[in-house]
Amino acid sequence: MALPRPSLAPGALRYGLPPLFAGFVLTPVSGPIGLGLVALGMAAVLFHRDPEREPPESGFVAPADGSVSVIREEEGRIRVGVFMNVTDVHVNRAPADGTVESVTHRPGANKPAFSKESDRNERVEIDCGEYELSLIAGWFARRIHPYVAEGDSVERGEKVGHISFGSRVDVLLPERVEFADLRVKEGEDVTAGETVVAVDPGE
């Protein structure tokens, strides 16, 4: 019986195969270095794992795996940010149904994603009208890969991109969502596409 093939985000083999190949070549000559490269390659592949998720039928779901690092109000709207640790899945998902109005790359710094300075980091903004997503690069994560383009329709929990080697993803919720509608708090662990971060009073 064949084992199910693991699902991987784009880039897994591009980042994983070079150190794996070098490691296998070097292991007979220099065991510690070769084995270190093999471990690095396997970690890069594992980092890009892309497990299936089952979104709920309502609410705004977390756009990323990780820990809620930001909850704040901005001009009458609530922003919820999720910091992705190196061990988290880094595929990002749509918080709710919508239509992509624009996908914009914004150059910037590469500060640690958990710091206040990260608000000026390089990012990709995905505007879905009622809500907006920000895929934010960190000090090490500098490769943001959006999967969607202007005019695309997305469903709650659908994959919209990934950040190779991690960082932070924010969702700017609609004006109708209030703090009383939130279902998470800072420091709480969430799962992309499954954990409800806020109920939608319009549903």
Sine and cosine of phi, psi and omega as CSV:
sin_phi,cos_phi,sin_psi,cos_psi,sin_omega,cos_omega
0.00,0.00,0.81,-0.59,-0.05,-1.00
-0.96,0.27,0.66,-0.75,0.06,-1.00
-0.97,0.23,0.55,-0.84,0.03,-1.00
-0.90,0.44,0.66,-0.76,0.00,-1.00
-0.97,0.23,0.80,-0.61,-0.01,-1.00
-0.92,0.40,0.61,-0.79,0.02,-1.00
-1.00,0.08,0.74,-0.67,-0.04,-1.00
-0.81,-0.59,0.57,-0.82,0.09,-1.00
-0.96,0.28,0.44,-0.90,0.06,-1.00
-0.82,0.58,0.63,-0.78,0.01,-1.00
0.98,-0.19,-0.22,0.98,-0.06,-1.00
-0.86,0.51,-0.75,0.66,-0.03,-1.00
-0.96,0.27,-0.56,0.83,0.01,-1.00
-0.88,0.48,-0.63,0.77,0.00,-1.00
-1.00,0.06,-0.48,0.88,-0.11,-0.99
-1.00,0.02,-0.59,0.81,-0.10,-0.99
-0.92,0.40,-0.67,0.74,-0.02,-1.00
-0.84,0.55,-0.78,0.63,0.03,-1.00
-0.92,0.38,-0.52,0.86,0.06,-1.00
-0.90,0.44,-0.73,0.68,0.00,-1.00
-0.88,0.47,-0.74,0.67,0.01,-1.00
-0.88,0.47,-0.61,0.79,0.00,-1.00
-0.90,0.43,-0.69,0.73,0.01,-1.00
-0.91,0.42,-0.58,0.81,0.02,-1.00
-0.94,0.35,-0.65,0.76,-0.11,-0.99
-1.00,0.09,-0.34,0.94,-0.08,-1.00
-0.83,0.56,-0.69,0.72,0.02,-1.00
-0.91,0.42,-0.45,0.90,-0.05,-1.00
-1.00,0.01,-0.73,0.68,-0.02,-1.00
-0.69,-0.72,1.00,-0.06,-0.09,-1.00
-0.81,0.59,-0.80,0.60,-0.04,-1.00
-0.87,0.50,-0.69,0.72,0.00,-1.00
-0.91,0.40,-0.72,0.70,-0.01,-1.00
-0.88,0.48,-0.72,0.69,0.00,-1.00
-0.91,0.41,-0.56,0.83,0.06,-1.00
-0.89,0.45,-0.66,0.76,0.02,-1.00
-0.93,0.36,-0.62,0.79,0.06,-1.00
-0.88,0.48,-0.71,0.71,0.02,-1.00
-0.89,0.46,-0.64,0.77,0.02,-1.00
-0.89,0.45,-0.69,0.72,0.02,-1.00
-0.90,0.43,-0.67,0.74,0.03,-1.00
-0.90,0.43,-0.61,0.79,0.03,-1.00
-0.91,0.42,-0.63,0.78,0.01,-1.00
-0.90,0.44,-0.64,0.76,0.04,-1.00
-0.92,0.39,-0.72,0.69,0.00,-1.00
-0.88,0.48,-0.58,0.81,0.00,-1.00
-0.86,0.51,-0.53,0.85,-0.06,-1.00
-1.00,-0.08,0.33,0.94,0.04,-1.00
-0.89,0.46,0.48,-0.88,-0.11,-0.99
-0.64,-0.77,0.97,0.26,-0.04,-1.00
-0.95,0.32,0.40,-0.91,0.05,-1.00
-0.94,0.34,0.50,-0.87,0.03,-1.00
-0.74,-0.67,0.48,-0.87,0.00,-1.00
-0.90,-0.44,0.99,-0.14,-0.04,-1.00
-0.95,0.32,0.50,-0.87,0.08,-1.00
-0.95,0.31,0.11,-0.99,-0.07,-1.00
-0.99,0.10,-0.19,0.98,-0.03,-1.00
-0.48,-0.88,0.20,-0.98,0.04,-1.00
1.00,0.00,0.18,-0.98,0.09,-1.00
-0.99,-0.10,0.84,-0.55,-0.06,-1.00
-0.99,-0.12,0.31,-0.95,0.00,-1.00
-0.88,0.47,0.69,-0.73,0.01,-1.00
-0.99,0.14,-0.18,0.98,-0.06,-1.00
-0.46,-0.89,0.39,-0.92,0.20,-0.98
-0.97,0.25,0.55,-0.83,0.07,-1.00
0.61,-0.79,-0.47,-0.88,-0.05,-1.00
-0.89,-0.46,0.69,-0.72,0.03,-1.00
-0.92,0.39,0.89,-0.45,-0.06,-1.00
-0.94,-0.35,-0.27,0.96,-0.05,-1.00
-0.65,-0.76,0.80,-0.61,0.25,-0.97
-0.66,-0.75,0.92,-0.39,-0.01,-1.00
-0.42,-0.91,0.31,-0.95,0.03,-1.00
-0.99,-0.14,0.69,-0.73,0.04,-1.00
-0.73,-0.69,0.95,-0.32,0.05,-1.00
0.78,0.62,0.74,0.68,0.08,-1.00
0.99,0.11,0.10,1.00,0.03,-1.00
-0.80,-0.60,0.47,-0.88,-0.05,-1.00
-0.99,-0.15,0.75,-0.66,0.09,-1.00
-0.96,-0.27,0.75,-0.66,0.10,-1.00
-0.86,-0.50,0.85,-0.52,0.00,-1.00
-0.92,-0.38,0.63,-0.78,0.00,-1.00
-0.87,-0.49,0.86,-0.51,0.05,-1.00
-1.00,0.03,0.80,-0.60,-0.01,-1.00
-0.99,-0.11,0.86,-0.50,0.09,-1.00
-0.98,0.18,0.23,-0.97,-0.07,-1.00
-0.89,0.45,-0.41,0.91,-0.01,-1.00
-1.00,0.03,-0.09,1.00,-0.03,-1.00
-0.99,0.13,0.40,-0.92,0.19,-0.98
-0.92,0.38,0.68,-0.73,-0.10,-0.99
-0.93,-0.37,0.30,0.95,0.14,-0.99
-1.00,0.10,0.74,-0.67,-0.09,-1.00
-0.96,-0.27,0.53,-0.85,-0.16,-0.99
-0.75,-0.66,0.43,-0.90,-0.01,-1.00
-0.94,0.35,0.75,-0.66,0.02,-1.00
-0.93,0.37,-0.45,0.89,-0.06,-1.00
-0.35,-0.94,0.15,-0.99,0.09,-1.00
-0.88,0.47,0.48,-0.88,0.05,-1.00
0.07,-1.00,0.03,-1.00,0.07,-1.00
-0.84,-0.54,0.77,-0.64,-0.03,-1.00
-0.95,0.32,0.88,-0.48,0.03,-1.00
-1.00,0.00,-0.50,0.87,0.04,-1.00
-0.27,-0.96,0.45,-0.89,0.13,-0.99
-0.78,-0.63,0.91,-0.42,-0.15,-0.99
-0.82,-0.57,0.79,-0.62,0.11,-0.99
-1.00,-0.01,0.77,-0.64,0.00,-1.00
-0.86,-0.52,0.93,-0.36,0.03,-1.00
-0.89,0.45,0.37,-0.93,0.02,-1.00
-0.01,-1.00,-0.31,-0.95,-0.02,-1.00
-0.99,0.16,0.01,-1.00,0.06,-1.00
-0.73,-0.69,0.87,0.50,0.02,-1.00
-0.99,0.11,0.33,-0.94,0.06,-1.00
-0.80,0.60,0.71,-0.70,-0.15,-0.99
-0.92,0.38,-0.30,0.95,-0.01,-1.00
-1.00,0.01,-0.03,1.00,-0.03,-1.00
-0.99,-0.10,0.34,-0.94,0.04,-1.00
-0.89,0.46,-0.53,0.85,-0.01,-1.00
-0.90,0.44,-0.30,0.95,-0.03,-1.00
-0.92,0.39,-0.23,0.97,0.06,-1.00
-0.89,0.45,-0.28,0.96,0.03,-1.00
-0.96,-0.27,0.22,0.97,-0.03,-1.00
-0.96,0.27,0.33,-0.95,0.15,-0.99
-0.85,0.53,0.61,-0.79,-0.05,-1.00
-0.37,-0.93,0.25,-0.97,0.19,-0.98
-0.87,-0.49,0.83,-0.56,0.01,-1.00
-0.99,-0.15,0.81,-0.58,0.07,-1.00
-0.92,-0.39,0.95,-0.30,-0.05,-1.00
-1.00,-0.07,0.91,-0.42,0.02,-1.00
-0.95,-0.32,0.46,0.89,0.06,-1.00
0.99,0.15,-1.00,0.08,-0.02,-1.00
-0.93,0.36,-0.52,0.85,0.02,-1.00
-0.70,-0.72,0.31,-0.95,0.01,-1.00
-0.76,-0.65,0.60,-0.80,0.06,-1.00
-0.93,-0.36,0.62,-0.79,0.10,-0.99
-0.83,-0.56,0.91,-0.42,0.09,-1.00
-1.00,-0.09,0.94,-0.35,-0.23,-0.97
-0.94,-0.34,0.79,-0.61,0.05,-1.00
-0.98,0.21,0.45,-0.89,0.05,-1.00
-0.93,-0.37,-0.32,-0.95,-0.06,-1.00
-0.94,0.35,-0.48,0.88,-0.01,-1.00
-0.95,-0.32,-0.53,0.84,-0.02,-1.00
-1.00,0.10,0.95,-0.32,-0.06,-1.00
-0.79,-0.61,0.33,0.94,-0.02,-1.00
-0.77,-0.63,0.98,-0.21,-0.01,-1.00
-0.98,-0.20,0.78,-0.62,-0.09,-1.00
-0.85,-0.52,1.00,-0.03,0.09,-1.00
-0.96,0.29,0.57,-0.82,0.04,-1.00
-0.98,-0.20,-0.17,0.99,-0.13,-0.99
-0.90,-0.43,0.28,-0.96,0.01,-1.00
-0.66,-0.75,0.22,-0.98,0.01,-1.00
-0.80,0.59,0.75,-0.66,0.02,-1.00
0.99,-0.10,-0.23,0.97,0.01,-1.00
-0.95,0.32,0.60,-0.80,0.14,-0.99
-1.00,-0.08,0.66,-0.75,0.04,-1.00
-0.81,-0.59,0.47,-0.88,0.05,-1.00
-0.93,-0.38,0.38,-0.92,0.04,-1.00
-0.79,0.62,0.81,-0.58,0.02,-1.00
1.00,0.07,-0.05,1.00,0.00,-1.00
-0.95,0.30,0.57,-0.82,0.00,-1.00
-0.94,0.35,0.75,-0.66,-0.02,-1.00
-0.85,-0.52,-0.13,0.99,0.02,-1.00
0.30,-0.96,-0.02,-1.00,0.13,-0.99
-0.46,-0.89,0.34,-0.94,0.05,-1.00
-0.89,-0.45,0.90,-0.43,0.02,-1.00
-0.93,0.37,0.84,-0.54,0.02,-1.00
0.91,0.42,0.64,0.77,0.43,-0.90
0.95,0.33,0.13,-0.99,0.14,-0.99
0.35,-0.94,-0.84,-0.54,-0.12,-0.99
-0.64,-0.77,0.54,-0.84,0.10,-0.99
-0.76,-0.65,0.77,-0.63,0.01,-1.00
-0.93,-0.36,0.51,-0.86,0.21,-0.98
-0.84,-0.54,0.78,-0.62,0.10,-0.99
-0.99,-0.14,0.94,-0.34,-0.14,-0.99
-0.98,0.21,0.32,-0.95,0.03,-1.00
-0.88,0.47,0.35,-0.94,-0.02,-1.00
-0.87,0.49,-0.49,0.87,-0.06,-1.00
-0.94,0.33,-0.28,0.96,0.00,-1.00
-0.99,0.13,0.81,-0.58,-0.01,-1.00
-0.93,-0.36,0.16,-0.99,-0.01,-1.00
-0.86,0.51,-0.53,0.85,0.02,-1.00
-0.91,0.40,-0.32,0.95,0.00,-1.00
-1.00,0.06,-0.20,0.98,-0.01,-1.00
-0.93,0.37,0.56,-0.83,0.03,-1.00
-0.85,-0.53,0.21,0.98,0.05,-1.00
-0.71,-0.71,0.27,-0.96,0.07,-1.00
-0.71,-0.70,0.27,-0.96,0.00,-1.00
-0.86,0.51,0.67,-0.74,-0.02,-1.00
1.00,-0.03,-0.17,0.99,-0.04,-1.00
-0.99,0.16,0.66,-0.75,0.06,-1.00
-0.99,0.16,0.66,-0.75,-0.03,-1.00
-0.73,-0.68,0.33,-0.94,0.00,-1.00
-0.87,-0.49,0.81,-0.58,-0.04,-1.00
-0.85,0.53,0.73,-0.68,0.08,-1.00
0.98,0.18,-0.09,1.00,-0.05,-1.00
-0.79,-0.61,-0.70,0.72,-0.03,-1.00
-0.96,0.27,0.81,-0.58,0.04,-1.00
-0.98,0.18,0.89,-0.46,0.04,-1.00
-1.00,0.02,-0.40,0.92,0.04,-1.00
-0.36,-0.93,0.63,-0.78,0.16,-0.99
-0.98,0.20,0.42,-0.91,-0.01,-1.00
-0.97,-0.23,0.94,-0.33,-0.01,-1.00
-0.91,0.42,-0.22,0.98,0.01,-1.00
-1.00,0.04,-0.10,0.99,-0.01,-1.00
-1.00,0.02,0.00,0.00,0.00,0.00
